[in-house]
Amino acid sequence: MTTSRIFIASSGRTLELAKQLRAHLNPDYCEVDLWTEVSKDCVGESILTMLKEATMKYDFAIVLLARDDVVVTDKGDKLKARDNCVFEAGLFIATLGEKRCFLATSVAQGDLPSDLSGIIYIPFREPEDITDPDACKRAMQPAVDTIDGKVRKLGRFTDRAVSQAELLELEKRDSAGGELHMDQVVVAAIQPVEDDYVGAGRVRSNIDDGNVRYVYLFPGNKEGAQKTCQLLQVVLLAKQLKGPTDASDWRGRLDKVKTYRDEILAELRYICDEERIQVFFLPEAPPLQYCIHNATDKKNAKLYLKRGEQYVVWEVGQPAYDFWEKARTAYGAHSPTPPKAVFYGVPGFNEQNGEFPDFIRALKEAAGQYFPGIGNEVMSLCYPAAVGNSQPVNPA
């Protein structure tokens, strides 16, 4: 089951209550962060910036409110929650909705200020010693029971836009907390998003261990050729790269290609034979940029549309499946010829297209640059139909 991310806001005084609440929520579907941990990762940022980022990152929010977090007004006749509690609750309600925000409090509901009326109320009996772990555990059990059930029922917040990094985080097997089943990931983009250490490692892990196939739709131009070869290079070197710094070292990657040339070609043959990666080149940039998880699964397909720098869920299930069926038919991606290759030109962008020979030259040059000494072999495996149309480019 895919885990939902939960943010807990509390005062410093109620931190032990927050810790016990986090410790006893079911980890099978609850992934919980405390505000103290999130704030440490946002050094130099304002509290407002941290909270705004949290509303985009988390699926649920819990605000812990104890008696000391509620103050009496100047007139002395009405209780009022501290401003930060009201602000945090309001920010999450506005972003996530009332069903995804919880108020765990030891204050009687009738004594709570009207500012907090929209949030799900979960009462608890405040222990005498609010630093005692066992007492806090017992106090939080009603909240654990209520929140576990709500989170399991609602699941992840799919209507919210996600960043490229968050989308990549979802691009994991379901057994590892992601969305992927043994199926297909489709990416239509101006350039790859998985050509860095984290992205390439994710692709490699999925195709090796998760029986996942990748289909890319990229523009067939010089930049597309360069970016495609970069993606392929980093994916093939994923096992040799030690971290982001290693992956960003251009010269170091070229040295690794020369050192591990036999292993790289063996890995590439595996990718070809198992059809794990297929790249379809278009005569121009795709009109829409999108990513589809489980693209050939009528039940679990999920289509993300890119808007600006973020992705939003566009279709889920059958409609997402139907979208890809129509697209793959138009692009000749059902049964591409020849089989067991990586690179393909879509119908209308092939030997009969006037710009196609220039693109093939650019692709061969890029293969030579990114795979020194084995550029021809790489092209023979990836694009056998194009080999022999021009002189090989294999810089040492």
C-alpha positions as CSV (number, residue, x, y, z in Angstrom):
1,M,0.0,0.0,0.0
2,T,1.2,3.5,-0.8
3,T,2.1,5.5,2.3
4,S,0.6,8.9,3.0
5,R,2.8,11.7,4.3
6,I,1.7,13.4,7.5
7,F,2.9,16.6,9.1
8,I,2.5,17.1,12.9
9,A,2.5,20.7,14.2
10,S,2.9,21.2,18.0
11,S,4.4,23.5,20.6
12,G,7.7,22.6,22.2
13,R,5.8,21.6,25.3
14,T,3.7,19.0,23.6
15,L,6.6,17.5,21.6
16,E,6.5,14.2,23.5
17,L,2.8,13.8,22.7
18,A,3.7,14.4,19.0
19,K,6.5,11.8,19.2
20,Q,4.2,9.2,20.7
21,L,1.5,9.9,18.1
22,R,4.0,9.5,15.3
23,A,5.4,6.3,16.8
24,H,2.1,4.5,17.0
25,L,0.5,5.5,13.7
26,N,0.6,2.5,11.3
27,P,3.8,2.7,9.2
28,D,2.2,0.6,6.5
29,Y,0.3,3.7,5.3
30,C,1.5,6.6,7.5
31,E,4.8,8.3,6.9
32,V,5.1,11.0,9.6
33,D,7.3,14.0,10.1
34,L,7.4,16.3,13.1
35,W,7.6,20.1,12.6
36,T,11.0,20.1,14.5
37,E,12.5,17.8,12.0
38,V,11.1,19.7,9.0
39,S,12.4,23.0,10.4
40,K,15.9,21.6,10.7
41,D,15.9,20.8,6.9
42,C,14.8,24.4,6.2
43,V,17.7,26.3,7.8
44,G,17.7,29.9,6.5
45,E,14.0,29.8,5.5
46,S,11.2,31.6,7.3
47,I,8.6,29.6,9.2
48,L,6.0,30.8,6.6
49,T,8.1,29.4,3.8
50,M,8.6,26.1,5.6
51,L,4.8,25.8,6.2
52,K,3.9,26.7,2.6
53,E,6.3,24.0,1.4
54,A,4.8,21.5,3.8
55,T,1.3,22.1,2.5
56,M,2.6,21.0,-1.0
57,K,4.5,18.0,0.3
58,Y,2.1,16.4,2.8
59,D,-1.2,14.5,2.4
60,F,-2.5,15.1,6.0
61,A,-1.8,17.5,8.8
62,I,-2.2,17.2,12.6
63,V,-2.2,20.1,14.9
64,L,-1.6,19.2,18.6
65,L,-3.2,21.7,21.0
66,A,-2.8,21.4,24.8
67,R,-4.3,23.6,27.5
68,D,-1.3,25.8,27.6
69,D,-1.7,26.5,23.9
70,V,-5.0,28.2,24.6
71,V,-5.0,31.6,26.3
72,V,-7.6,33.8,27.8
73,T,-8.4,37.0,26.0
74,D,-7.7,40.4,27.5
75,K,-11.3,40.6,28.8
76,G,-10.8,37.4,30.6
77,D,-14.0,35.8,29.4
78,K,-13.1,33.8,26.3
79,L,-10.4,31.2,25.4
80,K,-8.3,31.9,22.3
81,A,-5.8,29.6,20.6
82,R,-2.3,30.9,20.1
83,D,-2.0,32.7,16.8
84,N,0.5,30.2,15.4
85,C,-1.9,27.3,16.0
86,V,-4.8,29.0,14.2
87,F,-2.5,30.0,11.4
88,E,-1.1,26.5,10.9
89,A,-4.5,24.9,11.0
90,G,-6.0,27.5,8.6
91,L,-3.1,27.1,6.1
92,F,-3.5,23.3,6.0
93,I,-7.3,23.4,5.8
94,A,-7.1,25.8,2.9
95,T,-4.6,23.6,1.0
96,L,-5.6,20.0,1.9
97,G,-9.3,20.4,2.9
98,E,-11.1,19.8,6.2
99,K,-11.1,16.0,5.8
100,R,-7.3,15.9,5.8
101,C,-6.6,18.1,8.9
102,F,-6.9,16.9,12.5
103,L,-6.9,18.8,15.8
104,A,-5.8,16.6,18.6
105,T,-6.5,18.6,21.8
106,S,-7.1,18.3,25.5
107,V,-9.3,21.4,25.4
108,A,-13.1,20.8,25.4
109,Q,-14.6,21.4,22.0
110,G,-17.0,24.0,23.4
111,D,-14.1,26.0,24.7
112,L,-12.2,26.1,21.5
113,P,-12.3,29.4,19.5
114,S,-14.4,29.5,16.4
115,D,-11.3,29.9,14.3
116,L,-10.7,26.2,14.6
117,S,-14.3,25.0,13.8
118,G,-13.5,23.6,10.4
119,I,-10.9,21.0,11.6
120,I,-11.6,17.4,12.6
121,Y,-11.8,17.4,16.5
122,I,-10.0,14.6,18.3
123,P,-10.1,15.0,22.1
124,F,-7.5,13.4,24.5
125,R,-6.9,13.5,28.2
126,E,-3.8,15.5,28.9
127,P,-1.4,13.6,31.2
128,E,-0.2,15.2,34.4
129,D,3.4,14.7,33.3
130,I,3.5,15.8,29.6
131,T,7.1,14.5,29.3
132,D,6.3,11.0,30.4
133,P,6.5,8.7,27.2
134,D,4.1,6.0,28.6
135,A,1.6,8.5,29.8
136,C,1.7,10.4,26.4
137,K,1.3,7.1,24.6
138,R,-1.9,6.3,26.4
139,A,-3.2,9.9,25.9
140,M,-2.6,9.7,22.2
141,Q,-4.3,6.3,21.6
142,P,-7.7,7.9,20.6
143,A,-6.0,10.1,18.1
144,V,-4.0,7.1,16.7
145,D,-7.2,5.1,16.2
146,T,-9.1,7.9,14.5
147,I,-6.3,9.1,12.3
148,D,-5.2,5.6,11.2
149,G,-8.7,5.0,9.9
150,K,-9.0,8.3,8.1
151,V,-5.6,8.0,6.4
152,R,-6.2,4.5,5.3
153,K,-9.6,5.4,3.8
154,L,-8.5,8.6,2.0
155,G,-4.9,7.8,1.0
156,R,-2.6,10.2,-0.8
157,F,-3.8,13.6,-1.8
158,T,-3.9,13.1,-5.6
159,D,-5.5,16.4,-6.5
160,R,-2.4,18.4,-5.5
161,A,0.3,19.5,-7.8
162,V,3.6,17.7,-7.2
163,S,7.2,18.8,-8.0
164,Q,9.5,16.9,-10.3
165,A,11.3,15.5,-7.3
166,E,8.0,14.3,-5.7
167,L,6.9,12.7,-9.0
168,L,10.2,10.8,-9.1
169,E,9.6,9.7,-5.5
170,L,6.2,8.3,-6.6
171,E,8.1,6.4,-9.4
172,K,8.9,3.5,-7.2
173,R,7.4,0.1,-6.8
174,D,4.3,0.0,-4.7
175,S,6.0,-2.4,-2.3
176,A,8.6,0.5,-1.7
177,G,5.9,3.1,-1.1
178,G,5.5,4.3,-4.7
179,E,2.8,3.9,-7.3
180,L,4.4,1.5,-9.8
181,H,3.2,-2.1,-10.5
182,M,5.0,-4.4,-12.9
183,D,4.1,-2.2,-15.9
184,Q,5.1,0.7,-18.0
185,V,6.1,4.3,-17.3
186,V,5.6,6.8,-20.2
187,V,7.4,10.1,-20.3
188,A,6.6,12.7,-23.0
189,A,8.9,15.7,-22.5
190,I,11.2,18.2,-24.2
191,Q,14.1,16.6,-22.4
192,P,14.6,13.7,-19.8
193,V,14.0,14.4,-16.1
194,E,15.8,11.2,-15.0
195,D,19.3,12.1,-16.3
196,D,20.8,12.9,-12.9
197,Y,22.1,10.5,-10.2
198,V,18.8,10.1,-8.4
199,G,16.6,9.8,-11.5
200,A,18.9,7.4,-13.3
201,G,19.2,5.3,-10.3
202,R,15.5,5.1,-9.9
203,V,15.1,4.0,-13.6
204,R,17.8,1.4,-13.2
205,S,16.3,0.0,-10.0
206,N,12.9,-0.2,-11.6
207,I,13.9,-1.9,-14.8
208,D,16.3,-4.4,-12.9
209,D,14.2,-5.2,-9.9
210,G,10.7,-4.1,-10.6
211,N,10.0,-5.5,-14.1
212,V,9.1,-1.9,-15.2
213,R,9.5,-0.6,-18.8
214,Y,10.1,3.0,-19.8
215,V,8.8,4.6,-22.9
216,Y,10.1,8.1,-23.7
217,L,8.8,10.6,-26.3
218,F,11.4,13.2,-27.1
219,P,11.9,15.7,-29.9
220,G,14.2,14.5,-32.7
221,N,16.6,17.4,-32.7
222,K,20.2,18.0,-31.7
223,E,19.4,18.8,-28.1
224,G,17.1,15.8,-27.9
225,A,20.0,13.6,-29.2
226,Q,22.3,15.0,-26.6
227,K,19.9,14.6,-23.7
228,T,18.8,11.1,-24.7
229,C,22.4,9.9,-24.8
230,Q,23.1,11.5,-21.5
231,L,20.1,9.7,-20.0
232,L,21.2,6.4,-21.4
233,Q,24.8,6.9,-20.2
234,V,23.9,7.7,-16.6
235,V,21.4,4.8,-16.5
236,L,24.0,2.4,-17.8
237,L,26.6,3.8,-15.3
238,A,24.2,3.8,-12.4
239,K,25.9,0.9,-10.6
240,Q,29.3,2.5,-11.0
241,L,28.3,6.0,-9.8
242,K,28.9,6.6,-6.1
243,G,26.8,9.7,-5.6
244,P,25.5,13.0,-7.1
245,T,29.0,14.5,-7.3
246,D,30.3,11.5,-9.1
247,A,27.4,11.6,-11.5
248,S,27.9,15.3,-12.3
249,D,31.6,14.8,-13.2
250,W,31.5,14.7,-17.0
251,R,35.2,13.6,-17.4
252,G,34.8,11.1,-14.7
253,R,31.8,9.5,-16.4
254,L,33.7,9.3,-19.7
255,D,36.5,7.5,-17.9
256,K,34.1,5.1,-16.4
257,V,32.6,4.4,-19.8
258,K,36.1,3.4,-21.0
259,T,36.8,1.4,-17.9
260,Y,33.5,-0.5,-17.9
261,R,32.9,-0.7,-21.6
262,D,32.2,-4.4,-21.7
263,E,29.8,-4.2,-18.7
264,I,28.0,-1.3,-20.3
265,L,27.5,-3.1,-23.6
266,A,26.3,-6.2,-21.7
267,E,23.8,-4.1,-19.8
268,L,22.6,-2.4,-22.9
269,R,22.0,-5.7,-24.6
270,Y,19.9,-6.7,-21.7
271,I,17.9,-3.5,-21.9
272,C,17.4,-4.1,-25.6
273,D,16.5,-7.8,-25.4
274,E,14.0,-7.2,-22.6
275,E,12.7,-4.0,-24.2
276,R,13.1,-2.1,-20.9
277,I,13.7,1.3,-22.4
278,Q,12.3,2.6,-25.7
279,V,12.8,6.2,-27.0
280,F,10.5,7.5,-29.7
281,F,11.8,10.6,-31.5
282,L,9.2,13.1,-32.7
283,P,9.6,15.6,-35.6
284,E,8.9,18.4,-33.0
285,A,8.5,18.8,-29.3
286,P,5.4,17.0,-27.9
287,P,2.4,19.4,-27.6
288,L,1.8,18.2,-24.1
289,Q,4.4,17.1,-21.5
290,Y,3.2,14.3,-19.3
291,C,4.1,11.2,-17.3
292,I,2.0,8.1,-17.0
293,H,2.6,5.5,-14.3
294,N,1.3,2.0,-15.0
295,A,0.3,3.1,-18.5
296,T,-1.0,-0.2,-19.7
297,D,-2.9,-1.1,-16.6
298,K,-6.6,-0.1,-16.9
299,K,-7.1,0.0,-13.2
300,N,-3.9,1.7,-11.9
301,A,-2.8,4.0,-14.8
302,K,-2.3,7.5,-13.6
303,L,-1.6,10.4,-16.0
304,Y,0.3,13.5,-14.7
305,L,0.2,16.6,-16.8
306,K,3.1,19.0,-16.6
307,R,2.1,22.6,-15.8
308,G,4.9,25.0,-15.4
309,E,7.4,23.3,-13.1
310,Q,4.9,21.0,-11.5
311,Y,2.7,18.0,-12.4
312,V,-1.0,17.6,-11.7
313,V,-3.1,14.4,-11.9
314,W,-5.1,14.6,-15.2
315,E,-6.6,11.2,-15.5
316,V,-6.7,8.0,-13.4
317,G,-7.6,4.4,-14.4
318,Q,-9.4,3.7,-17.6
319,P,-9.2,7.3,-19.0
320,A,-5.4,7.4,-18.4
321,Y,-5.1,4.0,-20.1
322,D,-7.2,5.1,-23.0
323,F,-5.1,8.2,-23.5
324,W,-1.9,6.2,-23.8
325,E,-3.6,3.6,-26.1
326,K,-4.4,6.4,-28.6
327,A,-1.0,8.0,-28.2
328,R,1.0,4.8,-28.6
329,T,-1.0,3.9,-31.7
330,A,-0.4,7.3,-33.3
331,Y,3.4,7.0,-32.4
332,G,3.7,3.4,-33.6
333,A,4.7,2.3,-30.1
334,H,2.5,-0.9,-30.0
335,S,4.9,-3.1,-32.0
336,P,7.8,-0.9,-33.1
337,T,10.1,-2.2,-35.8
338,P,12.7,-3.6,-35.5
339,P,12.0,-5.2,-32.1
340,K,14.6,-5.2,-29.3
341,A,16.0,-1.8,-30.0
342,V,16.0,1.5,-28.0
343,F,15.7,4.3,-30.5
344,Y,12.8,4.7,-33.0
345,G,11.5,7.4,-35.3
346,V,7.7,7.9,-35.1
347,P,5.6,7.6,-38.3
348,G,6.4,10.7,-40.4
349,F,9.8,11.1,-38.9
350,N,12.0,8.5,-40.7
351,E,14.1,8.1,-43.7
352,Q,11.5,10.0,-45.9
353,N,11.6,13.0,-43.7
354,G,13.9,15.7,-44.9
355,E,15.2,16.6,-41.4
356,F,15.8,12.9,-40.4
357,P,19.3,12.5,-41.8
358,D,20.5,15.5,-39.9
359,F,19.1,14.2,-36.7
360,I,20.7,10.8,-37.2
361,R,24.1,12.5,-37.6
362,A,23.5,14.4,-34.4
363,L,22.4,11.2,-32.6
364,K,25.6,9.4,-33.8
365,E,27.8,12.3,-32.7
366,A,26.1,12.3,-29.3
367,A,26.6,8.5,-28.9
368,G,30.3,9.0,-29.8
369,Q,30.6,11.8,-27.2
370,Y,28.8,10.0,-24.4
371,F,30.2,6.5,-25.1
372,P,33.8,7.1,-26.3
373,G,35.3,4.0,-28.0
374,I,31.9,2.2,-28.2
375,G,29.7,4.7,-29.9
376,N,29.2,2.5,-32.9
377,E,28.3,-0.5,-30.8
378,V,25.8,1.5,-28.8
379,M,24.2,2.8,-32.0
380,S,24.1,-0.7,-33.5
381,L,22.2,-1.9,-30.4
382,C,20.0,1.1,-29.9
383,Y,19.2,2.0,-33.5
384,P,20.2,-0.7,-35.9
385,A,18.2,0.8,-38.8
386,A,20.3,3.9,-38.7
387,V,23.8,2.4,-38.6
388,G,25.7,2.7,-41.8
389,N,24.1,5.9,-43.0
390,S,27.2,8.0,-42.1
391,Q,30.7,7.6,-40.8
392,P,31.1,6.4,-37.2
393,V,32.0,8.9,-34.6
394,N,34.0,7.3,-31.8
395,P,36.2,9.8,-30.1
396,A,38.7,8.3,-27.7
